[in-house]
């Protein structure tokens, strides 16, 4: 990560982003990553629900960051185990989850797509959130190949769907289509975890092609940002960088 935001860095980043977008459209086509067939735009009555999604995402993002660091510390304490045992244990957990529900494995994009389409029974949403959260902690903490970007989008979409469904049950006029809040949940959780609200907003608009979601995304993402900041949580990539620096310093001393 570059610590200085200079003109050279800005221009280089801008050109890289434009080039990547053009290449992606040429190779993969013009369709967005997540298709929202006939998804209505949340009305002004839905803004309080979007704010509620931001509140849940704010606390959820802090819990995610602290749990991820704790999982790394936990696996550090069992590094004395044979490496194959650690890998086999993580693989066993992931394989068992995939055996029970195949969509749980991999990037989890199937779960996100089903959440955005409203095809997940609400009674299973909290179970899927807990299971996917556990899988992410085990997978990343064990050092298995992968990352946190796709998993956090999955968790955000499921969390947004859960809040939207609860709001729909309490006040149907405020959340007529709960699945639309899955989009907002992804942006809000990304903001809370990474602490980059504008990135979360723009990213979700690009992934869905829904520019009309700008207003509820603004509300949700900045609420999530404010809560994470108020709790004094360190953005995850910064926390991982600081952790790596401490480990390198301890190893060199």
C-alpha positions as MATLAB code, in Angstrom:
seq = 'XXXXXXXXXXXXXXXXXXXXXXXXXXXXXXXXXXXXXXXXXXXXXXXXXXXXXXXXXXXXXXXXXXXXXXXXXXXXXXXXXXXXXXXXXXXXXXXXXXXXXXXXXXXXXXXXXXXXXXXXXXXXXXXXXXXXXXXXXXXXXXXXXXXXXXXXXXXXXXXXXXXXXXXXXXXXXXXXXXXXXXXXXXXXXXXXXXXXXXXXXXXXXXXXXXXXXXXXXXXXXXXXXXXXXXXXXXXXXXXXXXXXXXXXXXXXX';
ca = [
       0.000    0.000    0.000;
       1.340    3.415   -0.948;
       1.355    5.832    1.976;
       1.285    8.975   -0.178;
      -1.527   10.049   -2.497;
       0.384   11.942   -5.184;
      -0.678   12.984   -8.665;
       1.422   10.209  -10.177;
      -0.267    7.615   -7.990;
      -3.713    9.017   -8.821;
      -3.130    9.052  -12.594;
      -1.555    5.599  -12.584;
      -4.412    4.165  -10.522;
      -7.007    5.828  -12.742;
      -5.434    4.497  -15.947;
      -5.086    1.026  -14.447;
      -8.748    1.005  -13.410;
      -9.953    2.183  -16.832;
      -7.767   -0.361  -18.625;
      -8.955   -3.187  -16.366;
     -12.593   -2.228  -16.943;
     -12.177   -2.139  -20.731;
     -10.382   -5.506  -20.809;
     -13.010   -7.059  -18.527;
     -15.856   -5.831  -20.757;
     -14.119   -7.115  -23.896;
     -13.481  -10.545  -22.397;
     -16.585  -11.084  -20.259;
     -19.136   -8.918  -22.050;
     -21.156   -5.887  -21.026;
     -23.432   -7.597  -18.519;
     -22.901   -6.798  -14.821;
     -21.535   -9.394  -12.423;
     -24.787   -9.570  -10.452;
     -27.988   -9.520  -12.462;
     -30.958   -7.905  -10.737;
     -33.881   -8.831  -12.931;
     -36.672   -6.362  -12.340;
     -35.309   -5.273   -8.955;
     -37.162   -2.089   -7.943;
     -35.374    0.938   -6.568;
     -35.888    1.368   -2.807;
     -38.206    4.324   -2.234;
     -37.600    7.128    0.240;
     -39.530    5.040    2.759;
     -36.746    2.471    2.440;
     -34.001    4.849    3.613;
     -34.546    4.054    7.316;
     -34.188    0.370    6.430;
     -30.993    1.185    4.520;
     -29.732    2.984    7.629;
     -30.603   -0.077    9.702;
     -28.622   -2.230    7.262;
     -25.733    0.178    7.852;
     -26.020   -0.247   11.612;
     -25.971   -4.037   11.366;
     -23.115   -3.923    8.860;
     -21.152   -1.530   11.078;
     -21.206   -3.868   14.056;
     -20.876   -6.917   11.801;
     -17.801   -5.517   10.092;
     -16.073   -4.863   13.411;
     -16.906   -8.400   14.538;
     -15.549   -9.746   11.242;
     -12.257   -7.872   11.534;
     -11.626   -8.843   15.132;
     -12.623  -12.445   14.540;
     -10.334  -12.695   11.527;
      -7.340  -11.451   13.513;
      -8.267  -13.806   16.352;
      -8.417  -16.736   13.934;
      -4.927  -15.902   12.683;
      -3.657  -15.799   16.262;
      -5.359  -19.108   17.005;
      -3.760  -20.866   14.052;
      -0.408  -19.314   14.958;
      -0.606  -21.119   18.281;
      -0.974  -24.482   16.563;
       1.836  -24.013   14.045;
       3.715  -26.695   15.931;
       1.254  -29.193   14.505;
       2.247  -30.934   11.281;
       1.281  -28.664    8.359;
      -0.735  -31.436    6.718;
      -2.843  -31.765    9.880;
      -3.745  -28.068    9.862;
      -4.576  -28.176    6.164;
      -6.521  -31.409    6.522;
      -8.550  -29.980    9.396;
      -9.479  -26.855    7.434;
     -10.270  -28.957    4.388;
     -12.444  -31.260    6.474;
     -14.528  -28.338    7.745;
     -14.906  -26.860    4.243;
     -15.634  -30.236    2.680;
     -18.261  -31.089    5.276;
     -20.014  -27.756    4.693;
     -19.919  -28.279    0.915;
     -21.329  -31.783    1.344;
     -24.263  -30.415    3.340;
     -24.860  -27.447    1.028;
     -22.691  -27.217   -2.121;
     -23.300  -23.493   -2.552;
     -21.471  -22.887    0.705;
     -18.071  -23.735   -0.782;
     -15.802  -21.703   -3.032;
     -16.289  -17.979   -3.432;
     -19.931  -18.231   -2.389;
     -21.117  -16.339   -5.464;
     -24.067  -18.725   -5.744;
     -25.277  -17.594   -2.332;
     -24.928  -13.934   -3.292;
     -26.829  -14.449   -6.532;
     -29.615  -16.327   -4.769;
     -29.828  -13.647   -2.072;
     -30.104  -10.923   -4.710;
     -32.821  -12.911   -6.456;
     -34.697  -13.515   -3.197;
     -34.415  -17.278   -3.660;
     -33.226  -18.120   -0.131;
     -35.785  -19.036    2.489;
     -35.576  -16.466    5.250;
     -35.494  -19.137    7.961;
     -32.154  -20.329    6.571;
     -30.474  -16.938    6.172;
     -29.073  -16.694    9.710;
     -27.807  -20.282    9.512;
     -26.039  -19.536    6.237;
     -24.508  -16.349    7.665;
     -23.113  -18.226   10.678;
     -21.807  -21.106    8.547;
     -20.186  -18.863    5.955;
     -18.641  -16.707    8.679;
     -17.109  -19.772   10.332;
     -15.810  -21.090    7.014;
     -14.153  -17.768    6.250;
     -12.411  -17.677    9.624;
     -11.186  -21.269    9.305;
     -10.073  -20.896    5.704;
      -8.239  -17.586    6.082;
      -6.818  -18.356    9.509;
      -5.359  -21.666    8.329;
      -3.512  -19.940    5.500;
      -5.454  -21.718    2.752;
      -5.518  -20.085   -0.669;
      -8.211  -17.458   -0.915;
      -9.077  -14.069    0.490;
     -11.812  -12.117    2.234;
     -13.294  -10.004   -0.560;
     -15.724  -12.564   -1.984;
     -16.703  -13.931    1.450;
     -17.527  -10.472    2.796;
     -19.764   -9.809   -0.211;
     -21.602  -13.054    0.526;
     -22.036  -12.151    4.186;
     -23.154   -8.645    3.247;
     -25.766   -9.883    0.795;
     -27.177  -12.391    3.301;
     -27.170   -9.823    6.089;
     -28.906   -7.243    3.915;
     -31.517   -9.808    2.928;
     -32.119  -10.694    6.588;
     -32.611   -7.047    7.592;
     -34.819   -6.434    4.562;
     -36.964   -9.461    5.417;
     -37.319   -8.360    9.045;
     -38.281   -4.839    7.935;
     -40.756   -6.271    5.454;
     -42.424   -8.288    8.195;
     -42.656   -5.227   10.461;
     -43.486   -2.564    7.857;
     -44.076   -3.950    4.342;
     -44.311   -0.491    2.821;
     -40.753    0.337    3.852;
     -39.194   -2.848    2.463;
     -41.527   -4.179   -0.184;
     -38.771   -6.239   -1.811;
     -36.316   -7.475    0.862;
     -33.841   -8.778   -1.714;
     -33.009   -5.253   -2.873;
     -31.350   -4.669    0.494;
     -28.918   -7.495   -0.254;
     -27.136   -5.080   -2.613;
     -27.022   -2.420    0.068;
     -25.751   -4.940    2.607;
     -22.777   -5.845    0.424;
     -21.691   -2.236    0.066;
     -22.225   -1.453    3.745;
     -20.287   -4.464    5.038;
     -17.428   -3.782    2.634;
     -17.336   -0.204    3.927;
     -17.289   -1.305    7.555;
     -14.539   -3.880    7.046;
     -12.269   -1.960    4.664;
     -13.333    1.560    5.749;
     -13.736    2.860    2.211;
     -17.333    4.108    1.755;
     -16.917    5.589   -1.719;
     -15.249    2.387   -2.907;
     -18.132    0.350   -1.525;
     -20.727    2.547   -3.235;
     -19.017    2.662   -6.629;
     -18.177   -1.032   -6.528;
     -21.759   -2.082   -5.896;
     -23.024    0.165   -8.675;
     -20.497   -1.376  -11.060;
     -21.222   -4.955   -9.988;
     -24.973   -4.550  -10.398;
     -25.268   -1.798  -13.006;
     -27.917   -0.166  -10.785;
     -27.020    3.511  -10.593;
     -30.393    4.236   -9.004;
     -29.208    2.535   -5.812;
     -26.858    5.445   -5.110;
     -28.985    7.134   -2.420;
     -29.680    4.104   -0.188;
     -26.063    3.005   -0.629;
     -24.873    6.428    0.523;
     -27.036    6.232    3.635;
     -26.102    2.659    4.500;
     -22.381    2.889    3.766;
     -21.794    6.072    5.732;
     -23.776    4.779    8.715;
     -21.642    1.607    8.657;
     -18.495    3.724    8.338;
     -19.461    5.921   11.277;
     -20.161    2.978   13.569;
     -16.912    1.204   12.727;
     -14.974    4.430   13.298;
     -16.780    5.141   16.562;
     -15.842    1.678   17.844;
     -12.187    2.407   17.103;
     -11.787   -0.576   14.816;
      -8.771   -0.671   12.495;
      -9.561   -1.335    8.802;
      -8.787   -4.955    8.051;
      -6.040   -4.463    5.480;
      -4.306   -1.935    7.718;
      -4.654   -4.316   10.671;
      -3.163   -7.163    8.640;
      -0.277   -4.921    7.556;
       0.448   -3.889   11.134;
       0.255   -7.494   12.281;
       2.687   -8.608    9.581;
       5.077   -5.816   10.578;
       5.023   -6.864   14.237;
       5.638  -10.492   13.299;
       8.545   -9.510   11.054;
      10.025   -7.364   13.824;
       9.660  -10.148   16.363;
      11.285  -12.652   14.016;
      14.218  -10.323   13.358;
      14.893   -9.547   17.031;
];
